[in-house]
Amino acid sequence: MMWEIPKLVILLLVLHIFETTSQPICAERGDAFATNSTYEANLNTLVASLSTSIGGTGFLNTSVGQSPDTVNAIVLCRGDISLPACRECVAATAPATAQRCPNWKEAIFWNETCMIRYSNRPIFGVLEIQPVSQLPSTAIAPNSRRHDEELRTLLESLRGVAANGGTLKKVAAGNRTAPDLATIYALEQCTPDLSVQDCTDCLTRAIDDFPTCCSGVIGSGILRPSCTLRFENYRFYNGSMVQVPQQPSSTTGKESNKTAIIVAVSVSVSVFFILLVILVVLLRRRKVKQKPEENFENTEEVSTDDCQQYDLAKIRAATDDFSADNKLGEGGFGAVYKGRFSNGQEIAVKRLSMGSGQGDTEFKNEVLLVARLQHRNLVRLLGFCVEGNERILVYEFLENSSLDKFLFDPKKRSELNWDRRFNIIRGIARGIVYMHEDSRLKIIHRDLKASNILLDRDMNPKIADFGTARLFKQDETQGNTSRIVGTYGYMSPEYIMHGQISVKTDVFSFGVLVLEIMSGRKHNAIIHDGELEDLLTYAWEKWEQGTPEDSIDPILGNGLQEMLRCMHIGLLCVQEDPRMRPTMAEVVIMLGSSTVALPVPSRIHIWKKALMNSRDDETQHSSRRFFSIE
């Protein structure tokens, strides 16, 4: 069976999700709270205070109670309504939300002018794109194709204005002329606790929903927890309360055309000369900065506005001259050290070993790539150092080291309860979607594994180590290589045996990761019936026998259905045929909704053979990990 059939099923189910929301959505995640419990008392206290607590910005982030009974809430009113109208909406909506979602620890409710959302987990500053709801669609637009084109242009022009709105309000509204002299009015809004990038990502997803849910209609809207957008053929918003980008006026007079041409030419010439002067200055500065002792070719390529270049002396001081006491680990390319700058900022310093055969290539491209990848589930590159033979990368320091240090440690594994593991799985998936689809660059990581997933103070995951990453053009879907790099056990069969690279290469690695997270076992460390067996085969056999729960880590508590769903998704991701694997965007949908039906995974045929071949050939491939543009 080809993947196209399950893909159609998923598309139909996604369409089902885009229903008109007249009732709150009660998130069936985690345990329901008991009647007369502390959580219920905290929820009632919170609900009663929301309408009086919200301020003039129309946004409120608040919490009531102590862990594990904390109730966190976010309230957002539409950015164009007054404070009295906002409070009136919240006062009417909050009690109804709690009443219609009895005993659920998570719920979200949208109506025309306000949104209320509460949860037992932290939600402030966290991008959430699921669940999704749709406002009622109105009549079909005349000349619907042209209408959709003009609508998308308007929505994309508002996206950046809303995302850059600041920490008080992230909202923008505007209009555009549609076919037959009609006018399209639209409003976009994010919760202001989001970063510019997260708001942009959320609105991009919402804009991309329209071809699926409401193409050709003159009015509708998409509602996500972190952002909303709406469009109509009438002015439904108060333009004086929101940012409205100025549209250029169209005049037909000859004088106005002449004036416009003169202004355009004058501005163009001025801009050209200003840019020319800036270019000359930058070239001179760059030439002055070059040091004779550096043998790193094309150092300028590494210099980027996205990260800082540090002096070697500063890094030596921060790491106590690369003291062994500060050493965090060792890789094929070199060592990683913990450091602390004089201002107290903690850092992780990756120092390439001087004997790395292709270290310059890895270093240069990791800087160029990672500095441009900005996502909360990707490790952040702070800067780099190039002096003499030293090649150093400076990253944000993450307190909890890497996932494998917890997952495969008999004592620490208990710290990864089900909620944390599920959060880690979702966070990794979001990071990969960003690399594959949402970033300025299309990146195939090629070495996704537990040791390359770092955990911050709150156990949120961040993908690290882009030393083996492959850069794709946006329209490129598959590549080939004769140089196999990565980590055996996580590499897909088509990559190991034929050198074929695609986004499905990372999907396979993600699937292995999911099965490891679910089982608490390494992919190559399963003892079954007295014999060593790989995790993928073991998990499939248990699935086929109808006892998939036997492969789940026994220390995990409640939430078996959600765990089994994750096992199912993991098996779909490690299908032998890459066409049968879902994309990571589809995986995020599967993880975000329990109502999306999952295809049945196919029987495994060649995992053992591929793994045996990979072990036999291991000496033929370098164990070091180098980035290469092939």
Secondary structure, DSSP 8 states (H G I E B T S, - for coil): --THHHHHHHHHHHHHHS-B-SS-EE---S----TT-HHHHHHHHHHHHHHHH--TTSEEEEEES-TTS-EEEEEEE-TTS-HHHHHHHHHHHHHHHHHHSTT-S-EEEE-SSEEEEEESS--TT-----S-EEE----B-TTHHHHHHHHHHHHHHHHHHHHTS-SS-EEEEEEEE-GGG-EEEEEEEE-TTS-HHHHHHHHHHHHHHHHHH-TTBSSEEEE-SSEEEEEESS--S-GGGSB----------HHHHHHHHHHHHHHHHHHHHHHHHHHHHHHHHHHHH--TT---TTHHHH--TTSEE--HHHHHHHTTTT-GGGEEEE-SSEEEEEEE-TTS-EEEEEEE-TT-TTHHHHHHHHHHHHTT---TTB--EEEEEEETTEEEEEEE--TT-BHHHHHT-TTGGGG--HHHHHHHHHHHHHHHHIIIIISSSEEE-S---GGGEEE-TT--EEE---TT-EEE-TT--EEE-S---S-TTTS-HHHHHH-EEEHHHHHHHHHHHHHHHHHTS-TT-EEETTEEE-HHHHHHHHHHTT-GGGGS-TT--S-HHHHHHHHHHHHHHT-SSGGGS--HHHHHHHHH-TTS---------SHHHHHHHHHHTGGGS-SS------
